[in-house]
Amino acid sequence: MILLSSIAGCKKNLTIREPVYAQNFETNSTENITAVTGWGQTLENWVHSFHGTKVLGEFNNTLVTIKVYRLPPHNMVYVGFDFYAHDAWEGNKKSVNGIVDVWNIRVNNQYQLSTTFSNTPNNKQSYPDWIGVDIPAPPRGNSIDTLLPGVCTYKDRFNGSSKYRISFTRPHKDSVFVLQLNDALQGNTCDKSWSIDNLIVEAITN
């Protein structure tokens, strides 16, 4: 009886992770995804080929919203995806309008991260931290691949894009999960842009 009670007690405290969304964009599917520019234009056909894979992008001055419905009962959510910073990102460089290359993550209207990335040698970046937190990181800091071509301005460079694996876990109980990614990049899509790939969302109960 003591043994059975111990087993039951352990099971009661198990963490359950249930995948609720996975998308690698190889089928060009963008169901439940919208992309709207800062000028209010709704974009279409924004799955592109990049370095042998399909990615969601490339974006500049765009809000991307991904909705996942009918999540099971849970109290946490895990999110993971690959992020590509293409071309001439300038990190924490400032202009008269403020920092030039801000990028944000929100979950159900709550900020998860507001940061910067840099592909230029003389400009540091905030990632993996928030803007203004701790000491800025070096250009391409915490990236998992820096030997990728650019897509426009840096298209002829072997290190024109940087790849990051971004992941986080946070409290979440709603049956609808809303992930929003947006930037305030200065310049146009050829100057700098971003893409994502291999998006995973898991509902966690513990």
DRENRO-908931 format. One record per residue: residue number from 1; residue in three letters; x, y, z of N, C-alpha, C in turn. Coordinates in pm, 1 decimal, padded with zeros to 6 digits, always signed. Layout:
BEGIN
[NUM "ALA" [X Y Z] [X Y Z] [X Y Z]]
...
***
This chain:
BEGIN
[1 "MET" [+00082.1 -00121.2 +00000.0] [+00000.0 +00000.0 +00000.0] [+00085.7 +00126.4 +00000.0]]
[2 "ILE" [+00193.8 +00122.5 +00073.0] [+00282.0 +00239.7 +00077.0] [+00343.3 +00263.7 -00059.7]]
[3 "LEU" [+00383.8 +00153.3 -00126.9] [+00444.0 +00167.0 -00259.4] [+00344.5 +00226.0 -00358.8]]
[4 "LEU" [+00221.9 +00178.5 -00357.7] [+00120.3 +00229.0 -00449.2] [+00091.6 +00376.4 -00423.7]]
[5 "SER" [+00086.5 +00414.0 -00299.3] [+00061.0 +00554.2 -00266.6] [+00174.6 +00642.4 -00318.7]]
[6 "SER" [+00299.1 +00594.6 -00309.9] [+00412.9 +00673.6 -00357.5] [+00407.3 +00692.0 -00507.7]]
[7 "ILE" [+00371.4 +00584.7 -00579.3] [+00362.2 +00593.3 -00724.2] [+00253.3 +00691.5 -00765.7]]
[8 "ALA" [+00138.8 +00682.8 -00698.6] [+00028.1 +00773.4 -00730.6] [+00068.0 +00917.8 -00706.0]]
[9 "GLY" [+00142.4 +00940.7 -00595.9] [+00185.6 +01075.9 -00565.9] [+00279.5 +01130.3 -00670.9]]
[10 "CYS" [+00369.6 +01043.9 -00724.4] [+00461.7 +01088.2 -00828.1] [+00387.6 +01122.1 -00956.8]]
[11 "LYS" [+00291.2 +01039.5 -00992.9] [+00215.8 +01065.0 -01115.0] [+00140.6 +01196.2 -01107.8]]
[12 "LYS" [+00095.5 +01230.0 -00989.2] [+00017.2 +01351.3 -00972.9] [+00100.1 +01475.6 -01004.4]]
[13 "ASN" [+00233.6 +01465.2 -00986.9] [+00319.9 +01580.6 -01005.8] [+00393.5 +01580.6 -01139.7]]
[14 "LEU" [+00357.5 +01487.2 -01228.8] [+00423.9 +01481.5 -01357.0] [+00393.0 +01605.5 -01441.0]]
[15 "THR" [+00494.0 +01650.4 -01515.9] [+00474.0 +01757.6 -01611.9] [+00431.8 +01698.3 -01745.2]]
[16 "ILE" [+00323.3 +01746.9 -01800.4] [+00271.5 +01697.9 -01928.1] [+00292.9 +01805.3 -02033.3]]
[17 "ARG" [+00361.4 +01768.5 -02142.0] [+00386.3 +01860.4 -02253.9] [+00310.9 +01807.2 -02374.6]]
[18 "GLU" [+00223.2 +01888.2 -02428.7] [+00141.4 +01845.7 -02542.4] [+00162.8 +01940.1 -02660.6]]
[19 "PRO" [+00222.5 +01891.3 -02770.3] [+00238.4 +01976.1 -02888.8] [+00102.8 +02020.3 -02942.8]]
[20 "VAL" [+00087.5 +02149.5 -02968.8] [-00039.2 +02201.0 -03021.6] [-00022.4 +02270.0 -03156.6]]
[21 "TYR" [+00103.2 +02295.7 -03196.1] [+00126.7 +02362.2 -03324.0] [+00270.2 +02336.9 -03366.7]]
[22 "ALA" [+00287.9 +02300.5 -03493.4] [+00421.8 +02283.4 -03550.2] [+00415.1 +02321.7 -03696.9]]
[23 "GLN" [+00503.8 +02407.7 -03740.4] [+00499.2 +02456.5 -03877.8] [+00641.6 +02482.3 -03927.4]]
[24 "ASN" [+00677.2 +02414.1 -04038.6] [+00807.5 +02440.7 -04100.2] [+00793.4 +02510.1 -04235.5]]
[25 "PHE" [+00669.1 +02538.6 -04277.0] [+00636.4 +02618.4 -04395.2] [+00677.0 +02553.9 -04527.9]]
[26 "GLU" [+00715.4 +02426.2 -04524.9] [+00755.4 +02359.3 -04648.7] [+00637.7 +02339.2 -04744.0]]
[27 "THR" [+00514.6 +02336.6 -04690.8] [+00396.9 +02320.1 -04776.7] [+00336.6 +02453.5 -04817.0]]
[28 "ASN" [+00403.1 +02563.7 -04779.6] [+00355.0 +02700.3 -04809.1] [+00229.8 +02737.8 -04730.6]]
[29 "SER" [+00192.2 +02657.4 -04632.0] [+00070.7 +02685.5 -04556.1] [+00091.3 +02804.4 -04462.0]]
[30 "THR" [-00006.0 +02895.7 -04463.6] [-00003.7 +03009.4 -04371.5] [-00139.7 +03023.5 -04301.9]]
[31 "GLU" [-00205.8 +02911.2 -04279.6] [-00336.3 +02913.4 -04214.1] [-00324.4 +02974.2 -04074.5]]
[32 "ASN" [-00417.2 +03061.5 -04040.9] [-00422.4 +03130.1 -03911.7] [-00302.8 +03222.9 -03888.9]]
[33 "ILE" [-00240.0 +03267.4 -03996.7] [-00129.3 +03362.9 -03988.1] [-00163.6 +03486.0 -04071.8]]
[34 "THR" [-00140.5 +03603.1 -04015.1] [-00158.3 +03727.1 -04090.5] [-00030.8 +03810.1 -04080.5]]
[35 "ALA" [-00008.1 +03891.9 -04181.2] [+00106.7 +03982.7 -04181.7] [+00059.1 +04117.7 -04233.7]]
[36 "VAL" [+00075.0 +04220.3 -04150.9] [+00027.3 +04354.6 -04184.8] [+00142.2 +04453.3 -04168.1]]
[37 "THR" [+00165.2 +04535.2 -04269.2] [+00273.3 +04632.8 -04262.4] [+00235.3 +04749.5 -04171.4]]
[38 "GLY" [+00333.5 +04829.7 -04140.2] [+00309.2 +04948.0 -04058.7] [+00220.6 +05050.1 -04125.9]]
[39 "TRP" [+00198.4 +05033.3 -04256.2] [+00110.3 +05123.6 -04330.7] [-00029.0 +05062.9 -04350.2]]
[40 "GLY" [-00055.6 +04949.6 -04284.1] [-00187.8 +04889.2 -04289.9] [-00211.1 +04796.9 -04407.1]]
[41 "GLN" [-00107.9 +04765.2 -04483.1] [-00122.4 +04675.9 -04597.9] [-00111.3 +04530.5 -04553.2]]
[42 "THR" [-00211.7 +04448.6 -04588.5] [-00206.5 +04306.0 -04557.6] [-00125.6 +04234.8 -04665.3]]
[43 "LEU" [-00021.1 +04165.1 -04622.5] [+00067.3 +04097.3 -04715.8] [+00013.8 +03958.8 -04750.0]]
[44 "GLU" [+00049.7 +03909.6 -04867.3] [+00015.0 +03774.9 -04910.8] [+00138.1 +03710.3 -04973.2]]
[45 "ASN" [+00134.7 +03577.3 -04981.8] [+00242.8 +03501.8 -05047.0] [+00378.6 +03533.7 -04984.1]]
[46 "TRP" [+00389.7 +03515.6 -04853.2] [+00514.3 +03549.8 -04786.3] [+00583.7 +03429.2 -04726.1]]
[47 "VAL" [+00569.9 +03312.0 -04792.5] [+00659.7 +03200.0 -04766.8] [+00761.2 +03198.9 -04880.7]]
[48 "HIS" [+00890.0 +03205.6 -04846.0] [+00995.2 +03213.2 -04946.5] [+01101.6 +03106.2 -04923.2]]
[49 "SER" [+01172.3 +03072.9 -05027.3] [+01285.2 +02980.7 -05016.3] [+01408.3 +03058.1 -04970.3]]
[50 "PHE" [+01480.4 +02999.3 -04876.1] [+01604.0 +03060.4 -04828.0] [+01703.2 +02951.7 -04790.0]]
[51 "HIS" [+01813.7 +02947.9 -04857.9] [+01924.7 +02858.6 -04825.8] [+01879.0 +02712.7 -04809.6]]
[52 "GLY" [+01797.1 +02666.3 -04903.6] [+01755.7 +02527.0 -04905.5] [+01636.8 +02492.2 -04819.7]]
[53 "THR" [+01569.9 +02591.5 -04764.5] [+01451.3 +02565.8 -04683.5] [+01345.7 +02671.0 -04714.3]]
[54 "LYS" [+01224.4 +02649.7 -04666.7] [+01118.3 +02750.0 -04678.5] [+01105.0 +02822.8 -04545.0]]
[55 "VAL" [+01087.5 +02953.9 -04551.0] [+01074.9 +03035.7 -04430.8] [+00953.9 +03127.3 -04443.4]]
[56 "LEU" [+00905.8 +03173.1 -04329.5] [+00799.1 +03272.3 -04325.3] [+00866.0 +03409.3 -04323.7]]
[57 "GLY" [+00859.3 +03481.6 -04433.2] [+00926.9 +03609.1 -04445.8] [+00956.2 +03634.1 -04593.3]]
[58 "GLU" [+01029.4 +03739.0 -04633.3] [+01104.8 +03826.1 -04543.2] [+01022.3 +03951.0 -04510.1]]
[59 "PHE" [+01035.5 +03999.7 -04385.6] [+00953.0 +04109.2 -04337.2] [+01037.2 +04230.5 -04300.7]]
[60 "ASN" [+00976.0 +04347.2 -04318.2] [+01034.6 +04473.5 -04274.3] [+00919.1 +04565.9 -04238.5]]
[61 "ASN" [+00922.0 +04620.0 -04114.6] [+00814.3 +04706.3 -04065.4] [+00680.0 +04635.7 -04078.0]]
[62 "THR" [+00673.6 +04515.0 -04019.3] [+00556.8 +04428.4 -04034.2] [+00519.8 +04364.0 -03901.2]]
[63 "LEU" [+00389.9 +04348.3 -03878.1] [+00337.5 +04274.6 -03763.6] [+00285.7 +04140.3 -03812.8]]
[64 "VAL" [+00342.8 +04032.5 -03761.9] [+00300.6 +03896.7 -03796.4] [+00225.5 +03838.7 -03677.1]]
[65 "THR" [+00104.6 +03789.3 -03701.8] [+00020.7 +03733.1 -03595.9] [-00009.9 +03587.9 -03628.3]]
[66 "ILE" [+00016.7 +03499.6 -03532.5] [-00008.2 +03356.1 -03547.6] [-00102.3 +03313.4 -03436.4]]
[67 "LYS" [-00216.2 +03255.0 -03473.6] [-00315.9 +03213.5 -03375.3] [-00330.5 +03061.8 -03374.7]]
[68 "VAL" [-00335.3 +03006.9 -03253.8] [-00357.2 +02863.5 -03235.6] [-00480.7 +02847.4 -03147.9]]
[69 "TYR" [-00576.8 +02770.1 -03195.8] [-00705.0 +02756.9 -03126.6] [-00717.3 +02621.5 -03055.1]]
[70 "ARG" [-00810.8 +02616.0 -02961.8] [-00850.5 +02493.6 -02892.6] [-00734.4 +02425.4 -02821.0]]
[71 "LEU" [-00657.5 +02503.6 -02746.4] [-00554.3 +02443.5 -02663.1] [-00619.5 +02363.6 -02550.2]]
[72 "PRO" [-00561.4 +02250.9 -02511.3] [-00615.2 +02174.3 -02398.2] [-00589.7 +02249.4 -02267.3]]
[73 "PRO" [-00652.8 +02209.5 -02158.0] [-00624.6 +02272.9 -02028.7] [-00474.5 +02268.1 -01997.4]]
[74 "HIS" [-00418.6 +02380.9 -01954.8] [-00275.5 +02390.2 -01929.9] [-00249.7 +02512.1 -01843.8]]
[75 "ASN" [-00127.4 +02525.8 -01793.3] [-00092.2 +02645.8 -01716.9] [+00037.1 +02713.3 -01764.1]]
[76 "MET" [+00103.4 +02651.6 -01861.5] [+00223.4 +02710.2 -01919.7] [+00221.6 +02684.6 -02069.6]]
[77 "VAL" [+00303.9 +02761.0 -02141.8] [+00318.4 +02736.4 -02284.4] [+00466.4 +02749.0 -02320.7]]
[78 "TYR" [+00512.2 +02659.1 -02407.7] [+00647.7 +02665.1 -02460.1] [+00641.8 +02706.7 -02606.4]]
[79 "VAL" [+00730.7 +02796.7 -02646.3] [+00739.8 +02843.1 -02784.8] [+00885.3 +02834.6 -02829.0]]
[80 "GLY" [+00907.5 +02780.2 -02948.0] [+01042.0 +02775.6 -03004.0] [+01037.6 +02797.3 -03154.0]]
[81 "PHE" [+01132.4 +02871.5 -03207.9] [+01138.9 +02892.0 -03353.3] [+01278.0 +02941.4 -03392.3]]
[82 "ASP" [+01310.6 +02920.6 -03519.3] [+01432.7 +02977.4 -03575.8] [+01403.6 +03118.0 -03625.4]]
[83 "PHE" [+01494.8 +03208.0 -03597.3] [+01482.2 +03347.0 -03640.5] [+01602.6 +03382.3 -03726.5]]
[84 "TYR" [+01576.2 +03443.1 -03842.0] [+01682.0 +03487.0 -03931.7] [+01682.3 +03639.7 -03939.7]]
[85 "ALA" [+01797.6 +03699.2 -03912.5] [+01818.3 +03842.0 -03935.1] [+01894.9 +03856.3 -04066.0]]
[86 "HIS" [+01827.1 +03908.9 -04168.0] [+01886.5 +03918.3 -04300.7] [+01947.2 +04056.7 -04325.7]]
[87 "ASP" [+02063.1 +04057.6 -04385.1] [+02126.0 +04178.2 -04437.9] [+02171.3 +04275.3 -04328.1]]
[88 "ALA" [+02154.2 +04406.6 -04348.9] [+02230.1 +04507.5 -04273.9] [+02163.9 +04551.2 -04143.4]]
[89 "TRP" [+02128.9 +04455.7 -04055.1] [+02079.7 +04493.7 -03922.3] [+02189.9 +04568.7 -03847.4]]
[90 "GLU" [+02149.4 +04675.2 -03775.9] [+02247.1 +04763.8 -03712.4] [+02236.3 +04768.8 -03560.5]]
[91 "GLY" [+02166.6 +04671.4 -03501.4] [+02166.5 +04657.5 -03356.0] [+02121.2 +04779.8 -03280.9]]
[92 "ASN" [+02205.1 +04823.5 -03188.4] [+02168.5 +04933.8 -03099.4] [+02202.5 +05072.1 -03154.8]]
[93 "LYS" [+02235.4 +05080.0 -03281.9] [+02262.6 +05209.9 -03343.0] [+02140.4 +05300.3 -03328.7]]
[94 "LYS" [+02165.2 +05428.3 -03300.9] [+02055.7 +05523.0 -03281.3] [+02051.2 +05624.8 -03394.5]]
[95 "SER" [+01930.1 +05668.3 -03423.6] [+01908.5 +05778.3 -03517.3] [+01825.5 +05883.6 -03446.0]]
[96 "VAL" [+01782.4 +05985.9 -03518.1] [+01698.7 +06090.3 -03457.2] [+01564.7 +06032.8 -03412.6]]
[97 "ASN" [+01525.7 +05918.1 -03467.7] [+01398.6 +05854.2 -03430.3] [+01415.4 +05744.5 -03326.6]]
[98 "GLY" [+01536.8 +05731.8 -03269.3] [+01560.7 +05628.9 -03168.1] [+01642.2 +05513.5 -03224.7]]
[99 "ILE" [+01642.3 +05399.9 -03153.5] [+01715.5 +05282.5 -03198.8] [+01657.4 +05235.2 -03331.6]]
[100 "VAL" [+01745.7 +05199.6 -03425.5] [+01700.2 +05180.5 -03563.3] [+01640.4 +05042.0 -03591.1]]
[101 "ASP" [+01672.6 +04940.2 -03511.2] [+01634.2 +04803.2 -03548.4] [+01568.9 +04726.2 -03433.9]]
[102 "VAL" [+01456.0 +04771.1 -03387.0] [+01385.9 +04705.9 -03275.4] [+01302.2 +04589.4 -03327.8]]
[103 "TRP" [+01302.1 +04479.1 -03250.7] [+01221.8 +04361.3 -03285.1] [+01155.2 +04308.7 -03158.4]]
[104 "ASN" [+01025.7 +04272.6 -03167.9] [+00946.3 +04239.4 -03049.2] [+00875.0 +04105.0 -03060.8]]
[105 "ILE" [+00852.1 +04042.3 -02943.4] [+00766.6 +03924.3 -02929.7] [+00657.8 +03956.5 -02828.5]]
[106 "ARG" [+00531.3 +03924.6 -02863.5] [+00421.0 +03936.0 -02768.5] [+00340.6 +03806.4 -02768.5]]
[107 "VAL" [+00290.2 +03770.0 -02652.0] [+00202.9 +03653.4 -02637.2] [+00073.8 +03700.7 -02572.5]]
[108 "ASN" [-00036.9 +03681.7 -02644.0] [-00167.3 +03726.4 -02594.7] [-00159.9 +03869.0 -02541.4]]
[109 "ASN" [-00099.2 +03957.2 -02623.2] [-00089.1 +04101.2 -02597.5] [+00006.7 +04139.0 -02484.3]]
[110 "GLN" [+00085.5 +04044.4 -02434.5] [+00185.2 +04074.9 -02332.1] [+00325.2 +04059.2 -02391.3]]
[111 "TYR" [+00410.0 +04158.8 -02367.1] [+00545.2 +04153.4 -02422.7] [+00626.1 +04040.2 -02360.4]]
[112 "GLN" [+00690.8 +03962.1 -02444.7] [+00785.5 +03860.2 -02402.3] [+00928.9 +03909.7 -02418.8]]
[113 "LEU" [+00953.2 +03990.2 -02522.6] [+01088.1 +04040.0 -02548.8] [+01081.6 +04160.3 -02642.0]]
[114 "SER" [+01166.8 +04257.4 -02617.5] [+01189.3 +04369.9 -02708.2] [+01340.1 +04385.8 -02718.3]]
[115 "THR" [+01396.5 +04362.9 -02837.7] [+01540.7 +04350.3 -02847.7] [+01591.7 +04402.9 -02981.1]]
[116 "THR" [+01721.9 +04387.2 -03005.4] [+01783.5 +04426.4 -03131.6] [+01882.4 +04318.2 -03175.1]]
[117 "PHE" [+01910.2 +04314.2 -03305.9] [+02010.5 +04223.3 -03363.0] [+02104.5 +04305.6 -03450.1]]
[118 "SER" [+02226.3 +04253.9 -03468.1] [+02323.4 +04325.6 -03550.6] [+02401.8 +04229.1 -03639.1]]
[119 "ASN" [+02412.3 +04264.8 -03767.8] [+02501.1 +04195.9 -03861.0] [+02616.8 +04284.4 -03904.4]]
[120 "THR" [+02630.4 +04398.6 -03840.1] [+02734.7 +04494.0 -03879.0] [+02840.9 +04502.2 -03768.5]]
[121 "PRO" [+02968.9 +04496.1 -03803.9] [+03077.4 +04480.4 -03706.0] [+03083.7 +04587.8 -03597.9]]
[122 "ASN" [+03050.0 +04710.8 -03628.1] [+03070.0 +04819.8 -03532.2] [+02948.9 +04847.3 -03443.1]]
[123 "ASN" [+02843.2 +04769.5 -03459.0] [+02720.9 +04794.6 -03381.1] [+02685.4 +04673.9 -03295.6]]
[124 "LYS" [+02681.1 +04693.1 -03165.5] [+02643.0 +04585.6 -03074.8] [+02491.3 +04565.6 -03076.3]]
[125 "GLN" [+02446.1 +04454.6 -03018.0] [+02303.4 +04423.3 -03014.7] [+02258.9 +04394.2 -02872.2]]
[126 "SER" [+02126.9 +04397.9 -02851.2] [+02071.8 +04367.7 -02719.2] [+02048.4 +04218.0 -02697.7]]
[127 "TYR" [+02006.3 +04146.4 -02804.0] [+01975.7 +04003.9 -02789.5] [+02096.1 +03927.8 -02733.8]]
[128 "PRO" [+02075.9 +03839.8 -02632.9] [+01949.2 +03777.8 -02592.5] [+01871.3 +03852.8 -02485.4]]
[129 "ASP" [+01915.7 +03972.9 -02448.5] [+01846.0 +04049.9 -02345.5] [+01749.3 +04150.6 -02406.9]]
[130 "TRP" [+01672.2 +04212.1 -02319.0] [+01586.5 +04323.0 -02358.6] [+01673.0 +04444.4 -02392.4]]
[131 "ILE" [+01616.8 +04536.2 -02468.3] [+01683.0 +04663.7 -02494.9] [+01708.0 +04736.0 -02362.5]]
[132 "GLY" [+01830.4 +04779.9 -02341.7] [+01863.2 +04857.6 -02222.4] [+01897.3 +04775.7 -02100.0]]
[133 "VAL" [+01898.2 +04641.6 -02111.3] [+01928.6 +04556.5 -01996.5] [+02071.2 +04503.2 -02008.6]]
[134 "ASP" [+02148.6 +04514.5 -01898.1] [+02284.6 +04462.7 -01891.1] [+02374.8 +04521.8 -01999.4]]
[135 "ILE" [+02483.1 +04453.4 -02026.7] [+02581.5 +04500.5 -02124.4] [+02543.1 +04449.4 -02262.9]]
[136 "PRO" [+02542.1 +04534.6 -02365.1] [+02506.9 +04487.9 -02499.6] [+02596.2 +04373.1 -02545.2]]
[137 "ALA" [+02540.9 +04285.0 -02626.0] [+02614.6 +04171.0 -02679.0] [+02688.0 +04211.4 -02806.7]]
[138 "PRO" [+02790.2 +04136.6 -02846.9] [+02857.9 +04166.6 -02973.0] [+02766.9 +04136.7 -03091.3]]
[139 "PRO" [+02798.5 +04188.8 -03210.1] [+02718.6 +04156.3 -03327.9] [+02708.5 +04005.5 -03346.7]]
[140 "ARG" [+02590.1 +03958.3 -03380.2] [+02560.6 +03816.1 -03401.3] [+02572.5 +03733.3 -03273.4]]
[141 "GLY" [+02574.5 +03797.6 -03158.6] [+02589.1 +03726.5 -03032.1] [+02478.7 +03624.2 -03010.4]]
[142 "ASN" [+02514.7 +03503.4 -02966.4] [+02422.7 +03392.8 -02939.3] [+02358.1 +03334.6 -03065.0]]
[143 "SER" [+02407.9 +03371.2 -03182.5] [+02353.8 +03310.4 -03304.6] [+02405.6 +03167.8 -03317.2]]
[144 "ILE" [+02330.8 +03083.0 -03390.4] [+02372.3 +02944.2 -03408.7] [+02430.1 +02920.4 -03547.4]]
[145 "ASP" [+02420.5 +03018.1 -03636.9] [+02481.3 +03007.8 -03769.1] [+02499.8 +03147.9 -03824.6]]
[146 "THR" [+02623.2 +03181.8 -03855.2] [+02652.3 +03314.0 -03911.6] [+02698.2 +03305.2 -04056.3]]
[147 "LEU" [+02714.8 +03184.1 -04107.5] [+02767.5 +03166.9 -04243.0] [+02654.5 +03142.2 -04342.0]]
[148 "LEU" [+02560.1 +03235.1 -04344.9] [+02445.0 +03225.6 -04433.1] [+02442.1 +03345.3 -04526.9]]
[149 "PRO" [+02395.1 +03327.5 -04649.2] [+02390.7 +03440.6 -04742.6] [+02284.9 +03542.1 -04702.5]]
[150 "GLY" [+02303.6 +03665.1 -04746.0] [+02197.3 +03763.9 -04731.7] [+02091.8 +03741.2 -04838.2]]
[151 "VAL" [+01989.3 +03824.2 -04837.9] [+01883.3 +03808.8 -04938.1] [+01875.6 +03926.5 -05034.4]]
[152 "CYS" [+01941.7 +04037.0 -05001.2] [+01935.7 +04152.7 -05091.9] [+02063.9 +04234.7 -05081.5]]
[153 "THR" [+02072.0 +04328.8 -04989.0] [+02190.5 +04411.9 -04975.1] [+02316.3 +04328.2 -04953.8]]
[154 "TYR" [+02306.5 +04221.8 -04875.5] [+02420.7 +04134.5 -04846.4] [+02409.6 +04001.0 -04920.3]]
[155 "LYS" [+02340.0 +03995.3 -05031.2] [+02314.1 +03867.4 -05096.8] [+02441.2 +03799.3 -05146.4]]
[156 "ASP" [+02546.7 +03874.2 -05169.8] [+02671.5 +03816.5 -05218.7] [+02770.2 +03786.0 -05106.5]]
[157 "ARG" [+02727.4 +03802.6 -04982.1] [+02816.2 +03775.9 -04868.7] [+02784.9 +03638.3 -04808.9]]
[158 "PHE" [+02889.7 +03567.8 -04770.0] [+02869.8 +03436.7 -04708.6] [+02816.5 +03449.8 -04565.8]]
[159 "ASN" [+02826.8 +03568.9 -04508.3] [+02774.7 +03593.7 -04373.6] [+02672.7 +03707.6 -04375.2]]
[160 "GLY" [+02583.4 +03704.6 -04473.5] [+02485.4 +03812.0 -04488.4] [+02361.5 +03796.9 -04403.6]]
[161 "SER" [+02341.1 +03678.7 -04342.7] [+02227.8 +03655.3 -04252.3] [+02278.4 +03582.1 -04128.6]]
[162 "SER" [+02209.2 +03601.1 -04017.1] [+02240.7 +03530.0 -03892.8] [+02117.4 +03454.1 -03846.2]]
[163 "LYS" [+02140.4 +03332.2 -03797.5] [+02031.1 +03246.3 -03752.3] [+02037.4 +03229.4 -03601.1]]
[164 "TYR" [+01921.1 +03241.2 -03536.9] [+01909.0 +03224.9 -03392.9] [+01800.0 +03122.3 -03362.7]]
[165 "ARG" [+01816.0 +03046.6 -03254.2] [+01707.3 +02962.4 -03205.1] [+01650.1 +03031.1 -03081.8]]
[166 "ILE" [+01529.2 +03082.6 -03096.7] [+01462.6 +03155.3 -02988.5] [+01359.5 +03063.3 -02924.2]]
[167 "SER" [+01362.5 +03054.1 -02793.0] [+01264.1 +02971.1 -02722.5] [+01236.8 +03030.1 -02584.9]]
[168 "PHE" [+01117.1 +03006.8 -02536.4] [+01080.5 +03054.6 -02402.7] [+00960.3 +02977.4 -02351.0]]
[169 "THR" [+00943.9 +02977.3 -02219.6] [+00828.5 +02918.9 -02152.7] [+00768.1 +03026.0 -02064.2]]
[170 "ARG" [+00635.7 +03037.4 -02066.0] [+00572.6 +03140.6 -01985.5] [+00434.5 +03093.6 -01941.4]]
[171 "PRO" [+00378.9 +03152.5 -01832.9] [+00243.1 +03116.0 -01789.5] [+00141.0 +03146.3 -01898.6]]
[172 "HIS" [+00044.1 +03057.4 -01912.1] [-00059.0 +03074.9 -02014.4] [-00170.3 +02975.1 -01984.7]]
[173 "LYS" [-00295.9 +03021.5 -01984.7] [-00409.4 +02933.6 -01955.3] [-00520.3 +02941.0 -02059.1]]
[174 "ASP" [-00514.9 +03037.2 -02148.3] [-00623.7 +03056.3 -02244.5] [-00633.0 +02940.6 -02343.1]]
[175 "SER" [-00751.2 +02920.0 -02396.9] [-00769.5 +02816.6 -02499.3] [-00721.2 +02862.3 -02636.0]]
[176 "VAL" [-00695.1 +02993.1 -02649.9] [-00641.2 +03049.2 -02773.8] [-00503.0 +03107.0 -02744.0]]
[177 "PHE" [-00406.9 +03068.4 -02825.4] [-00270.4 +03119.1 -02813.0] [-00243.3 +03215.0 -02928.2]]
[178 "VAL" [-00197.2 +03336.5 -02896.2] [-00169.7 +03437.3 -02998.2] [-00024.9 +03481.4 -02985.9]]
[179 "LEU" [+00054.0 +03451.3 -03088.1] [+00193.2 +03494.6 -03094.2] [+00204.8 +03607.3 -03195.3]]
[180 "GLN" [+00263.0 +03719.9 -03152.9] [+00282.9 +03832.9 -03242.8] [+00430.5 +03870.2 -03246.5]]
[181 "LEU" [+00482.1 +03883.3 -03367.4] [+00620.6 +03923.6 -03391.1] [+00617.5 +04049.0 -03476.9]]
[182 "ASN" [+00688.7 +04151.3 -03434.8] [+00688.5 +04272.7 -03516.1] [+00820.9 +04346.0 -03504.7]]
[183 "ASP" [+00847.4 +04430.2 -03602.2] [+00972.0 +04505.8 -03602.5] [+00942.2 +04653.8 -03624.3]]
[184 "ALA" [+01042.4 +04734.1 -03592.2] [+01039.6 +04876.8 -03625.2] [+01169.6 +04908.5 -03697.3]]
[185 "LEU" [+01196.9 +04832.2 -03803.3] [+01320.8 +04850.1 -03878.1] [+01316.6 +04977.8 -03960.4]]
[186 "GLN" [+01427.4 +05049.9 -03959.6] [+01441.6 +05164.0 -04048.4] [+01508.3 +05117.0 -04177.1]]
[187 "GLY" [+01469.1 +05174.0 -04288.8] [+01514.0 +05125.6 -04417.7] [+01408.4 +05035.4 -04479.0]]
[188 "ASN" [+01437.9 +04978.2 -04595.7] [+01340.4 +04894.5 -04664.6] [+01378.2 +04747.4 -04658.2]]
[189 "THR" [+01297.1 +04662.2 -04721.4] [+01317.2 +04518.3 -04714.0] [+01451.8 +04476.8 -04771.4]]
[190 "CYS" [+01503.0 +04550.2 -04868.0] [+01633.2 +04517.1 -04925.2] [+01746.9 +04552.3 -04829.1]]
[191 "ASP" [+01728.0 +04656.8 -04748.5] [+01830.8 +04694.7 -04650.4] [+01843.3 +04589.5 -04541.1]]
[192 "LYS" [+01730.1 +04545.7 -04487.3] [+01728.4 +04449.9 -04377.0] [+01589.4 +04390.4 -04365.7]]
[193 "SER" [+01582.4 +04266.5 -04326.0] [+01453.8 +04199.3 -04310.6] [+01471.4 +04081.4 -04216.6]]
[194 "TRP" [+01361.1 +04010.5 -04187.5] [+01367.9 +03894.9 -04097.7] [+01270.2 +03787.5 -04141.6]]
[195 "SER" [+01300.4 +03665.4 -04100.7] [+01216.3 +03549.7 -04130.8] [+01215.4 +03456.6 -04010.5]]
[196 "ILE" [+01117.7 +03364.5 -04007.3] [+01117.4 +03260.8 -03904.6] [+01093.7 +03124.9 -03970.1]]
[197 "ASP" [+01127.6 +03019.3 -03896.6] [+01109.3 +02883.4 -03945.3] [+01098.3 +02789.3 -03825.3]]
[198 "ASN" [+01046.7 +02669.0 -03851.8] [+01042.5 +02561.7 -03752.0] [+00978.0 +02605.7 -03619.7]]
[199 "LEU" [+00857.0 +02660.0 -03632.8] [+00783.8 +02708.1 -03516.5] [+00715.0 +02593.8 -03443.8]]
[200 "ILE" [+00732.7 +02586.8 -03312.9] [+00671.4 +02483.5 -03229.2] [+00603.4 +02551.5 -03110.7]]
[201 "VAL" [+00481.1 +02508.5 -03078.5] [+00411.1 +02554.1 -02958.4] [+00365.5 +02431.1 -02881.4]]
[202 "GLU" [+00391.1 +02428.7 -02751.4] [+00349.3 +02318.0 -02665.6] [+00270.4 +02373.4 -02548.0]]
[203 "ALA" [+00160.7 +02306.0 -02514.2] [+00086.3 +02335.2 -02391.8] [+00143.7 +02249.5 -02279.8]]
[204 "ILE" [+00171.8 +02311.1 -02166.2] [+00237.7 +02242.6 -02054.4] [+00146.9 +02245.6 -01932.7]]
[205 "THR" [+00135.5 +02131.5 -01867.2] [+00060.9 +02121.5 -01741.2] [+00154.0 +02064.5 -01635.3]]
[206 "ASN" [+00167.1 +02137.2 -01523.5] [+00249.7 +02084.4 -01414.8] [+00191.8 +02124.0 -01279.0]]
***
